């Protein structure tokens, strides 16, 4: 997928003085494709608690998201599922606090990313996205300041935990399940 065209400075000025230019902003087609892939993957790997729990959303909220984005949903499962794990809550809070955008869709995507980050593989895999670059574009669209802060192109799950745990050189805060991952050395190589 080619990179988006350079943003129009006049449009950026109309959006507000000093507003950050985000060439990935407002891409409904990409959001629809990403959300469809995420829901399809979560449905294929669904937990006993149901699809809503697998995505970290209350069933009513998932239904609103599905209606807005034309997603095909099976029964979302009983009740609201288990409350989010402390780590999932921390990641969602980080995304919203440092992300740069607000809105119902962005908040729902923060909850989904946070919940799926609790799974054992790379975040893009546990979301059902085709590659890491696609996840990067999703994060850029909805959390542009956080995306811009990842200047070293760190793996997203590791980046989220680093942001939560602190960035001191002596303190490494591994994400869940990193010990069993065959790519641990790529993510946790000594910092340059």
C-alpha positions in Angstrom: 0.0 0.0 0.0 1.5 3.3 -1.0 2.1 6.0 1.6 -0.5 8.7 1.7 0.1 11.9 -0.2 1.6 14.8 1.7 -1.1 16.6 3.8 -2.5 19.9 2.5 -1.2 22.7 4.7 -4.3 24.8 4.1 -6.5 22.0 5.4 -4.2 21.6 8.4 -4.5 25.3 9.1 -8.3 25.1 8.8 -8.2 22.2 11.4 -6.5 24.5 13.9 -3.3 26.4 14.3 -0.5 24.2 15.4 -2.5 21.0 14.8 -0.1 18.1 14.1 -0.1 16.9 10.5 -1.3 13.3 10.3 -1.2 11.9 6.8 -3.0 8.8 8.0 -6.0 10.6 9.6 -9.5 10.0 8.5 -9.2 6.9 6.3 -12.6 5.3 6.7 -11.8 2.5 4.2 -8.7 1.5 6.1 -10.6 1.6 9.4 -13.4 -0.5 8.0 -10.9 -3.1 6.6 -8.9 -3.2 9.8 -11.9 -3.5 12.1 -13.3 -6.3 9.8 -10.0 -8.2 10.0 -9.8 -7.7 13.8 -13.4 -8.9 14.3 -12.9 -11.9 12.0 -9.7 -13.0 13.8 -11.3 -12.5 17.2 -14.3 -14.6 16.1 -12.0 -17.4 14.9 -10.1 -17.4 18.2 -13.1 -16.5 20.4 -13.0 -17.1 24.1 -15.7 -18.9 25.9 -16.9 -15.5 27.2 -17.7 -14.5 23.7 -16.6 -12.0 21.0 -17.1 -8.9 23.1 -14.8 -10.2 25.8 -12.2 -11.3 23.2 -12.2 -7.6 22.0 -12.3 -6.0 25.5 -15.7 -4.3 24.8 -19.1 -4.5 26.4 -21.6 -6.2 24.0 -23.6 -3.0 23.5 -20.5 -1.0 22.6 -19.4 -3.7 20.1 -22.9 -3.6 18.6 -22.6 0.2 18.1 -19.2 -0.2 16.5 -20.5 -3.0 14.2 -23.5 -0.8 13.1 -21.3 2.2 12.4 -18.7 0.2 10.4 -20.9 -2.4 8.8 -19.3 -5.3 10.6 -21.0 -8.8 10.5 -21.3 -10.0 14.1 -22.4 -13.3 15.4 -23.9 -13.5 18.9 -21.5 -11.4 21.0 -21.7 -13.6 24.0 -23.2 -13.4 27.4 -22.9 -10.3 29.5 -19.9 -8.0 29.6 -17.4 -10.7 30.2 -14.6 -10.3 32.7 -13.3 -6.9 33.6 -10.1 -6.0 31.8 -6.8 -7.2 33.3 -4.8 -4.4 35.0 -2.3 -4.4 32.2 -5.1 -4.1 29.6 -6.5 -1.2 31.5 -3.1 0.5 31.7 -2.5 0.1 27.9 -5.9 1.5 27.1 -5.3 4.4 29.4 -1.9 5.0 27.8 -3.4 5.0 24.3 -6.0 7.5 25.2 -3.8 9.7 27.4 -0.8 9.9 25.0 -2.6 9.2 21.7 -3.8 12.6 20.7 -7.3 12.0 19.5 -10.6 11.5 21.3 -13.8 9.9 20.2 -15.9 6.8 20.6 -14.2 4.9 17.8 -10.7 5.7 19.0 -11.7 4.7 22.6 -13.1 1.4 21.3 -9.9 0.8 19.3 -7.8 1.5 22.4 -9.8 -1.1 24.4 -9.4 -3.6 21.5 -5.6 -3.0 21.2 -5.3 -3.3 25.0 -7.2 -6.5 25.2 -5.5 -8.2 22.3 -2.1 -7.1 23.7 -2.7 -9.7 26.4 -2.4 -12.5 23.9 0.9 -14.3 23.4 2.0 -13.4 19.9 2.9 -10.1 18.2 0.1 -7.6 18.5 -0.5 -7.4 14.8 -0.9 -11.2 14.7 -3.3 -11.2 17.7 -5.4 -8.6 16.0 -5.6 -10.6 12.7 -3.9 -7.8 10.7 -1.7 -9.0 7.7 1.5 -7.3 8.9 3.1 -4.9 11.4 3.0 -2.0 9.0 -0.8 -2.2 8.9 -0.9 -2.0 12.7 1.4 1.0 12.6 -1.0 2.8 10.2 -4.0 2.0 12.5 -2.1 3.5 15.4 -1.0 6.5 13.4 -4.6 7.2 12.4 -6.1 6.9 15.9 -3.1 7.7 18.2 -0.9 10.0 16.2 1.1 11.4 19.1 1.9 7.9 20.4 2.8 6.8 16.9 5.2 9.7 16.6 6.8 8.9 20.0 7.9 5.5 18.7 10.9 7.0 17.0 12.9 3.8 17.1 10.1 1.7 15.4 10.0 -0.5 18.5 7.5 -3.4 18.5 4.2 -2.0 19.6 3.5 -4.3 22.5 7.0 -3.7 23.9 6.6 0.1 23.2 3.4 0.2 25.2 4.9 -1.6 28.2 8.0 0.6 28.0 5.8 3.7 28.1 3.9 2.3 31.1 6.9 1.0 33.0 9.3 3.9 32.4 12.1 4.3 29.9 15.1 4.2 32.2 18.0 2.3 30.5 18.4 0.0 33.4 14.7 -0.9 33.7 13.3 -3.3 31.1 9.6 -4.1 31.5 8.7 -7.1 29.3 5.2 -7.6 28.0 3.3 -10.8 29.0 4.5 -14.0 27.3 7.8 -12.6 26.0 9.7 -15.3 27.8 8.2 -18.0 25.5 8.4 -16.0 22.2 11.0 -17.3 19.7 11.6 -13.6 18.6 12.4 -12.4 22.1 16.1 -11.6 21.2 14.9 -9.3 18.3 12.7 -7.3 20.7 14.9 -7.3 23.7 18.3 -6.8 22.2 20.5 -4.4 24.1 19.5 -0.8 23.5 21.8 1.2 21.2 
